Amino acid sequence: MKKTLALALAVVMSLGLLAGCGGGGNTSTPAQSNPGTSQPAASNPAASIPDAPAGGGTVGVCIYKFDDAFMTTYRNALQEILEGKGYKVTVVDGNNDQSKQNEQINTFITQGVDALIINPCMTSAADSIIATVKAANVPTVLINREPTAEQMSAYDKLVYVGCDAAQSGTFQGELILETPNKGDINGDGKVSYIMIQGDPENIDAQLRTEYSVKALKDAGIEVEELDLQRGDWDREKGQTICANDLAQYGDKIEVVFCNNDDMAIGALQSIQAAGRTVNKDIYLVGVDALDAALNEVMNGNMTGTVLNDAVGQATEAVNQMELLLGGATYTSGNQSVYVNYVKVTPDNAKDFVK
Ligand code: BGC
C-alpha cells in the first residue's frame, strides 16, 4: 500500500510540475521532511490515507461567503473536482463572519477531516487560522485571500493557492492603454478615473487599485483620481457608488476601474442609466471574467476584464491538497502557488465563456 501511495504521489507531483504553477510552491517529499520515516507522522490525519482508496479522504471546505459571484464559481468547481476524485466533501458558508468560520474550522477538526481548504473571511485572521490547523496537524490549503509569507511559514503543511493580484491590476491598466485615446477621452492630457474597490482588507483589492493606475503612470500618462470608494466586491454597492459619482462628476469621468466584475456590472447599470456609452464616452474595466461580464465585453458594454481563473485555481488547490496528503511539506518563502490571470478583450472573450 505504501508503494501505491508513493506512486500516486509521484504521479501527482509530476502533474503538478506539468501544470507549471507560477509561484514556486516548493514541496518536499515525506522522506525529506521527516528524515528516517517514509510516511507522515502517525498523528497526522493524512496518515489515514494509505488505508483509504486513492482520493477517498474527507475534505472540509470553508468559503468566506456563498453570496459572492466569483467565489460561487470557484466553490462549485472545487466541489466538482473533489467529488470527481472520490473525496467526501463538505462546503460551508462563513457568511463573511470570521468568528463563525473559526467555529466551522474547529468543527471540521473535531470531525477528523483529512484536509482543509479555507477561503478566510478576514486576511487579518490568518495567524489564528494557521495556529489552529497547525495545532490539529491538519494539512491545509488557503485560497483567494493571501496571507504574508511570514504568517504561512508558521506551518509547513500549509500552502496558499491564488493569483498574483498585481498582475490583474496591470492588465486593467493595459486595457485602458490599448484604447484609441489611451483613456483620455476628452483630450485634456490626463485620464480622470473613479476607482471602485473591493474589500480593502483583501490584498487583491489593494494591489488591483495600485497596479491598474501604476500601469498608466508607467506609460507616462497623467492621471486624476476623482473618487476611490470601497464597494466590497458587491454589485449593488458598485452601482450606487458609480451613480453618485456620475451625478457629481459627470463627463469628467473617463474611466471606471472596478476591482471585480460584479461591481463593474453594477457600475454599467448606472452608466447606462446616466445615458453614457461605454467605449464611446467612458471606459469600464473589471476583473474575474464572470459570464455576465464576458457578454458585456462582447457586446461592447465593457472595455475589458481579466480572467480570474476559478477552475484553474480550484484544480491547483486540489493538486496541492493531494501533495500535502501525500506527506509533502513546504519551506518558508515557497508557500504561494499562483495561477496566471489573462487579459480579456472583445477579441478573445468568447474563449472564456463557460
Ligand atoms: C475576486 C472577487 C471576489 C473576491 C473574494 C477576488 O479575487 O476578484 O470577485 O469577490 O476575490 O475574496
Residues whose N, C-alpha, C, O or C-beta is under 5 A from the ligand:
A	BS01	BGC	D68 F70 N144 D204 W233 N259 N260 V287 D288 N308
